[in-house]
């Protein structure tokens, strides 16, 4: 999902209906082909193992190692192998959100969700991709 800003899918589902759960979506500044220096995917941290509820679990090294591989399949049918590299808690105003390139996350896909208990922080999972 992607639209003209990063707020629409915070309160709309993938069909465009009003929803407090929102939807998982790609930063509006990113290209849907995932060829940007940094691609950021947002989603709410939901209870019940929905959306990005498991992102914080990657803070446990054993969980990271046992759940580090996955696939990203684009609408075009193109497939990427992805590997979880790092879990971090960062400030919601980190430069990563303003400048999508030329920084420590260059070449990565970032899953970003709210950090439980502090609206000023974000849980992120840094992913690498291979073609």
Residue frames as a rotation matrix with the C-alpha (Angstrom) as fourth column:
UNK 1
0.594 0.804 0.000 0.00
0.804 -0.594 0.000 0.00
0.000 0.000 -1.000 0.00
UNK 2
-0.623 -0.738 -0.259 1.19
0.717 -0.671 0.188 3.49
-0.312 -0.068 0.947 -0.72
UNK 3
0.554 0.788 0.268 -0.38
0.832 -0.534 -0.150 6.92
0.025 0.306 -0.952 -1.06
UNK 4
0.418 -0.319 0.851 0.51
0.338 -0.814 -0.472 10.62
0.843 0.485 -0.232 -1.23
UNK 5
0.082 -0.427 0.901 1.54
-0.797 -0.571 -0.198 10.91
0.599 -0.702 -0.387 2.44
UNK 6
-0.687 -0.425 -0.589 2.45
-0.020 0.822 -0.569 8.78
0.726 -0.379 -0.573 5.44
UNK 7
-0.834 0.400 0.381 -0.72
-0.481 -0.189 -0.856 9.42
-0.270 -0.897 0.350 7.41
UNK 8
-0.135 0.878 -0.460 -3.55
-0.933 0.044 0.358 8.06
0.335 0.477 0.813 5.26
UNK 9
0.129 0.185 -0.974 -2.94
-0.176 0.971 0.161 4.35
0.976 0.151 0.158 5.94
UNK 10
-0.931 -0.341 0.126 -2.51
-0.159 0.070 -0.985 4.95
0.327 -0.937 -0.120 9.65
UNK 11
-0.599 0.778 0.189 -6.34
-0.333 -0.027 -0.943 5.11
-0.729 -0.627 0.275 9.85
UNK 12
0.364 0.695 -0.620 -7.47
-0.910 0.123 -0.396 3.37
-0.199 0.708 0.677 6.65
UNK 13
0.246 -0.246 0.938 -7.34
-0.043 0.963 0.264 -0.30
-0.968 -0.106 0.226 5.69
UNK 14
-0.720 -0.656 0.225 -6.13
0.147 0.173 0.974 -1.68
-0.678 0.735 -0.028 2.37
UNK 15
-0.252 0.719 0.648 -9.60
0.967 0.165 0.192 -1.13
0.031 0.675 -0.737 0.87
UNK 16
-0.711 -0.099 0.696 -9.58
0.223 -0.971 0.089 2.55
0.667 0.218 0.712 1.86
UNK 17
0.422 0.898 -0.122 -12.13
0.353 -0.039 0.935 2.13
0.835 -0.438 -0.334 4.65
UNK 18
0.189 -0.283 0.940 -11.74
-0.789 -0.614 -0.026 3.98
0.585 -0.737 -0.340 7.96
UNK 19
0.685 -0.026 -0.728 -9.92
0.301 0.920 0.251 1.70
0.664 -0.391 0.638 10.38
UNK 20
0.812 -0.420 0.405 -8.12
-0.577 -0.469 0.669 2.25
-0.091 -0.777 -0.623 13.69
UNK 21
0.588 -0.604 0.538 -5.87
0.317 0.784 0.533 -0.66
-0.744 -0.143 0.653 12.70
UNK 22
0.274 -0.473 -0.838 -4.73
-0.756 -0.644 0.116 1.05
-0.595 0.601 -0.534 9.51
UNK 23
0.998 -0.047 0.029 -2.65
0.054 0.744 -0.666 -0.93
0.010 0.667 0.745 7.02
UNK 24
0.141 -0.988 0.062 0.94
0.502 0.125 0.856 -1.85
-0.853 -0.089 0.514 6.34
UNK 25
0.950 0.252 0.185 2.28
0.290 -0.489 -0.822 0.69
-0.116 0.835 -0.538 3.84
UNK 26
0.024 -0.953 0.303 5.39
0.998 0.006 -0.060 1.90
0.055 0.304 0.951 2.04
UNK 27
-0.219 -0.207 -0.954 6.71
0.420 -0.902 0.100 5.41
-0.881 -0.379 0.284 2.68
UNK 28
0.752 0.659 -0.004 5.20
0.298 -0.345 -0.890 7.79
-0.588 0.668 -0.455 0.13
UNK 29
0.483 -0.650 -0.587 8.68
-0.755 -0.649 0.097 8.91
-0.444 0.396 -0.804 -0.99
UNK 30
-0.408 -0.673 0.617 9.78
-0.289 0.736 0.612 5.38
-0.866 0.071 -0.495 -1.88
UNK 31
-0.305 0.238 -0.922 9.53
-0.924 0.160 0.347 3.70
0.230 0.958 0.171 -5.25
UNK 32
0.558 0.680 0.475 7.40
-0.769 0.639 -0.010 0.56
-0.310 -0.360 0.880 -5.14
UNK 33
0.709 -0.365 -0.603 10.20
-0.216 0.702 -0.679 -1.41
0.671 0.612 0.419 -6.82
UNK 34
0.938 -0.343 -0.040 12.30
0.115 0.200 0.973 -1.22
-0.326 -0.918 0.227 -3.61
UNK 35
0.399 -0.824 0.404 15.27
0.820 0.123 -0.559 0.23
0.411 0.554 0.724 -5.51
UNK 36
0.738 -0.118 0.665 15.70
-0.264 -0.957 0.123 3.30
0.622 -0.267 -0.737 -3.29
UNK 37
-0.383 -0.916 0.122 18.67
-0.401 0.045 -0.915 3.62
0.832 -0.399 -0.385 -0.94
UNK 38
-0.973 0.191 0.129 16.28
-0.053 0.357 -0.932 3.03
-0.224 -0.914 -0.338 1.95
UNK 39
-0.376 0.920 -0.112 12.74
-0.144 0.062 0.988 1.68
0.915 0.388 0.109 1.75
UNK 40
-0.942 0.093 0.322 10.60
-0.326 -0.041 -0.944 2.16
-0.075 -0.995 0.069 4.85
UNK 41
-0.349 0.856 -0.381 7.53
0.153 0.454 0.878 0.04
0.924 0.249 -0.289 5.52
UNK 42
-0.781 0.153 0.605 5.22
-0.596 -0.470 -0.651 1.22
0.185 -0.869 0.458 8.30
UNK 43
-0.125 0.823 -0.554 2.57
0.117 0.567 0.816 -0.61
0.985 0.037 -0.167 10.27
UNK 44
0.333 0.326 0.885 0.87
-0.808 -0.384 0.446 -0.38
0.485 -0.864 0.136 13.63
UNK 45
-0.854 -0.503 -0.134 2.09
-0.309 0.697 -0.647 -2.50
0.419 -0.510 -0.751 16.48
UNK 46
0.131 0.991 0.004 -1.00
-0.749 0.096 0.655 -4.59
0.649 -0.089 0.756 17.08
UNK 47
-0.287 -0.087 0.954 -1.82
-0.796 0.576 -0.187 -7.14
-0.533 -0.813 -0.234 19.75
UNK 48
0.530 0.611 0.589 -2.55
-0.283 0.782 -0.556 -10.73
-0.800 0.128 0.587 18.84
UNK 49
-0.302 -0.788 0.536 0.43
0.327 0.443 0.835 -11.21
-0.896 0.427 0.124 16.49
UNK 50
0.657 0.550 0.516 -1.08
0.701 -0.195 -0.686 -8.92
-0.277 0.812 -0.514 13.85
UNK 51
0.929 -0.279 0.245 0.81
-0.063 -0.769 -0.636 -6.55
0.366 0.575 -0.732 11.56
UNK 52
0.093 -0.990 0.102 4.08
-0.203 -0.119 -0.972 -5.55
0.975 0.070 -0.212 13.23
UNK 53
0.838 0.298 0.457 3.40
-0.486 0.028 0.873 -6.96
0.248 -0.954 0.169 16.68
UNK 54
0.862 -0.506 -0.034 6.47
0.488 0.808 0.330 -9.22
-0.140 -0.301 0.943 16.45
UNK 55
0.569 -0.696 0.438 9.01
0.052 -0.501 -0.864 -6.55
0.821 0.514 -0.249 15.46
UNK 56
0.398 -0.420 0.816 10.11
-0.870 -0.455 0.190 -5.99
0.292 -0.785 -0.546 19.08
UNK 57
0.910 -0.047 0.411 10.69
-0.138 0.902 0.409 -9.73
-0.390 -0.429 0.815 19.50
UNK 58
0.721 -0.682 0.123 13.72
0.373 0.231 -0.898 -9.30
0.584 0.693 0.421 17.23
UNK 59
0.418 -0.550 0.723 15.44
-0.765 -0.643 -0.046 -7.65
0.490 -0.534 -0.689 20.21
UNK 60
0.560 -0.210 0.801 15.97
-0.446 0.739 0.505 -11.19
-0.698 -0.640 0.321 21.49
UNK 61
-0.285 -0.810 -0.513 19.07
-0.896 0.035 0.443 -12.55
-0.341 0.585 -0.736 19.71
UNK 62
-0.779 0.001 0.627 17.75
0.047 0.997 0.057 -16.12
-0.625 0.074 -0.777 19.63
UNK 63
0.324 0.939 0.112 14.47
0.348 -0.009 -0.937 -14.97
-0.880 0.343 -0.330 18.04
UNK 64
0.422 -0.251 -0.871 16.42
-0.721 -0.676 -0.154 -12.92
-0.550 0.693 -0.466 15.49
UNK 65
-0.627 -0.773 -0.093 18.58
-0.691 0.497 0.525 -15.91
-0.360 0.393 -0.846 14.54
UNK 66
-0.714 0.375 0.591 15.66
0.340 0.924 -0.175 -18.32
-0.612 0.076 -0.787 14.25
UNK 67
0.413 0.891 0.189 13.45
0.689 -0.170 -0.705 -15.88
-0.595 0.422 -0.684 12.26
UNK 68
-0.142 -0.627 -0.766 16.02
0.003 -0.774 0.633 -14.07
-0.990 0.087 0.112 10.16
UNK 69
-0.957 -0.267 0.118 15.07
0.093 0.104 0.990 -15.18
-0.276 0.958 -0.075 6.63
UNK 70
0.008 1.000 -0.003 12.06
0.245 -0.005 -0.970 -14.28
-0.970 0.007 -0.245 4.53
UNK 71
-0.572 -0.094 0.815 10.75
0.819 -0.005 0.574 -13.21
-0.050 0.996 0.079 1.14
UNK 72
-0.283 0.503 -0.817 9.38
-0.127 -0.864 -0.488 -9.98
-0.951 -0.034 0.308 -0.22
UNK 73
-0.503 0.216 0.837 7.13
0.824 0.414 0.388 -10.49
-0.263 0.884 -0.386 -3.23
UNK 74
-0.789 0.154 -0.594 6.19
-0.201 -0.979 0.013 -7.37
-0.580 0.130 0.804 -5.19
UNK 75
0.256 0.964 -0.077 2.97
-0.276 -0.003 -0.961 -6.83
-0.926 0.268 0.265 -7.08
UNK 76
0.260 -0.249 -0.933 5.02
-0.962 -0.146 -0.230 -7.16
-0.078 0.957 -0.278 -10.29
UNK 77
0.970 0.096 -0.221 5.91
-0.112 0.992 -0.060 -10.71
0.214 0.083 0.973 -9.26
UNK 78
0.094 -0.995 0.030 9.55
-0.279 -0.056 -0.959 -9.84
0.956 0.082 -0.282 -8.56
UNK 79
0.914 0.196 -0.355 10.88
0.230 0.471 0.852 -11.64
0.334 -0.860 0.385 -5.49
UNK 80
0.068 -0.893 0.444 13.60
-0.620 -0.387 -0.683 -10.70
0.782 -0.229 -0.580 -3.03
UNK 81
0.256 -0.143 -0.956 15.18
0.729 0.678 0.094 -12.80
0.635 -0.721 0.278 -0.34
UNK 82
0.359 -0.125 0.925 15.38
-0.444 -0.894 0.051 -10.71
0.821 -0.429 -0.377 2.82
UNK 83
-0.066 -0.463 -0.884 17.43
0.706 0.604 -0.369 -11.17
0.705 -0.648 0.287 5.96
UNK 84
0.933 0.333 0.134 16.80
0.110 -0.622 0.775 -9.56
0.342 -0.708 -0.618 9.33
UNK 85
0.043 -0.997 0.065 20.01
0.372 -0.044 -0.927 -7.87
0.927 0.064 0.369 10.43
UNK 86
-0.888 -0.428 -0.169 19.26
0.356 -0.406 -0.842 -5.69
0.291 -0.808 0.513 13.40
UNK 87
0.335 0.938 -0.088 16.53
0.770 -0.218 0.600 -4.56
0.544 -0.269 -0.795 15.75
UNK 88
-0.817 -0.575 -0.039 16.74
0.502 -0.676 -0.540 -1.08
0.284 -0.461 0.841 17.26
UNK 89
0.420 0.823 -0.382 14.65
0.887 -0.461 -0.017 1.44
-0.190 -0.332 -0.924 19.14
UNK 90
-0.668 -0.641 0.379 15.14
0.721 -0.684 0.112 4.90
0.188 0.348 0.918 17.65
UNK 91
-0.592 0.414 -0.692 13.74
0.090 -0.819 -0.567 8.38
-0.801 -0.398 0.447 18.06
UNK 92
0.282 0.818 0.502 10.64
0.715 0.169 -0.678 9.05
-0.640 0.550 -0.537 15.95
UNK 93
0.920 0.027 -0.390 12.45
-0.169 -0.872 -0.459 12.09
-0.352 0.489 -0.798 14.53
UNK 94
0.076 -0.918 0.390 15.56
0.310 0.393 0.865 10.18
-0.948 0.055 0.315 13.46
UNK 95
-0.293 -0.303 -0.907 17.13
-0.664 -0.618 0.421 11.43
-0.688 0.725 -0.020 10.22
UNK 96
-0.890 -0.035 0.455 16.21
0.220 0.840 0.496 8.13
-0.399 0.542 -0.740 8.59
UNK 97
-0.019 0.987 0.160 12.63
0.810 0.109 -0.576 9.34
-0.586 0.118 -0.801 8.29
UNK 98
0.551 0.215 -0.806 13.61
-0.098 -0.943 -0.319 12.67
-0.829 0.254 -0.499 6.73
UNK 99
0.078 -0.641 -0.764 16.46
-0.970 -0.227 0.091 11.64
-0.232 0.733 -0.639 4.45
UNK 100
0.803 0.331 0.496 15.94
-0.252 0.942 -0.221 8.35
-0.541 0.052 0.840 2.67
UNK 101
0.791 -0.604 0.094 19.55
0.432 0.442 -0.786 7.78
0.433 0.663 0.611 1.70
UNK 102
0.090 -0.894 0.439 23.18
-0.029 -0.443 -0.896 8.59
0.995 0.068 -0.066 2.40
UNK 103
0.175 -0.102 0.979 23.12
-0.957 -0.251 0.145 7.34
0.231 -0.962 -0.142 5.95
UNK 104
-0.616 -0.568 0.545 23.81
-0.732 0.668 -0.131 4.27
-0.290 -0.480 -0.828 8.05
UNK 105
-0.026 0.692 0.722 20.74
-0.099 0.717 -0.690 2.46
-0.995 -0.090 0.049 6.69
UNK 106
0.007 0.002 -1.000 21.62
-0.941 -0.339 -0.007 2.88
-0.339 0.941 0.000 3.02
UNK 107
-0.583 -0.188 -0.791 20.66
-0.638 0.709 0.302 -0.14
0.504 0.680 -0.533 0.94
UNK 108
-0.983 0.183 -0.029 18.24
0.152 0.706 -0.692 -1.50
-0.106 -0.684 -0.722 3.52
UNK 109
-0.142 0.986 0.085 14.54
0.061 -0.078 0.995 -2.11
0.988 0.146 -0.049 4.00
UNK 110
-0.968 -0.146 0.203 13.26
-0.169 -0.219 -0.961 -0.84
0.185 -0.965 0.187 7.33
UNK 111
-0.046 0.953 -0.299 10.14
0.604 0.265 0.752 -2.11
0.796 -0.145 -0.588 9.10
UNK 112
-0.908 -0.267 0.323 8.98
-0.025 -0.735 -0.678 0.67
0.418 -0.624 0.660 11.42
UNK 113
0.128 0.957 -0.262 6.33
0.494 0.167 0.853 0.63
0.860 -0.238 -0.451 14.13
UNK 114
0.396 0.088 0.914 5.53
-0.589 -0.739 0.326 2.48
0.704 -0.668 -0.241 17.35
UNK 115
-0.687 -0.623 -0.374 7.50
-0.001 0.515 -0.857 1.46
0.727 -0.588 -0.354 20.41
UNK 116
0.212 0.836 -0.507 5.19
0.577 0.311 0.755 0.18
0.789 -0.452 -0.416 23.10
UNK 117
0.406 0.088 -0.910 4.74
0.906 -0.170 0.388 2.76
-0.121 -0.981 -0.149 25.83
UNK 118
-0.164 -0.497 -0.852 6.50
0.303 -0.847 0.436 5.76
-0.939 -0.187 0.290 24.25
UNK 119
0.759 0.595 0.266 4.97
0.442 -0.171 -0.880 7.65
-0.478 0.785 -0.393 21.31
UNK 120
0.700 -0.544 -0.463 8.31
-0.627 -0.779 -0.032 9.39
-0.343 0.312 -0.886 20.67
UNK 121
-0.392 -0.869 0.302 10.13
-0.612 0.492 0.620 6.14
-0.687 0.058 -0.724 19.88
UNK 122
0.557 0.503 -0.661 10.00
-0.826 0.413 -0.383 3.63
0.081 0.759 0.646 17.04
UNK 123
0.180 -0.446 0.876 10.89
-0.105 0.877 0.469 -0.04
-0.978 -0.177 0.111 16.91
UNK 124
0.470 -0.041 -0.882 12.69
-0.878 -0.129 -0.462 -0.78
-0.095 0.991 -0.097 13.67
UNK 125
0.452 -0.369 0.812 13.83
0.191 0.929 0.316 -3.97
-0.871 0.013 0.491 12.06
UNK 126
0.101 -0.548 -0.830 16.64
-0.850 -0.481 0.215 -3.53
-0.517 0.684 -0.514 9.54
UNK 127
0.626 0.188 0.757 16.46
0.172 0.914 -0.369 -5.94
-0.760 0.361 0.540 6.61
UNK 128
-0.490 -0.704 -0.513 18.90
-0.531 -0.226 0.817 -6.59
-0.691 0.673 -0.263 3.80
UNK 129
0.667 0.740 0.086 17.71
-0.341 0.405 -0.848 -7.80
-0.662 0.537 0.522 0.44
UNK 130
-0.627 -0.763 0.157 19.17
-0.201 0.354 0.913 -10.01
-0.752 0.541 -0.376 -2.28
UNK 131
-0.015 0.607 -0.795 17.84
-0.969 -0.206 -0.139 -10.36
-0.248 0.768 0.591 -5.80
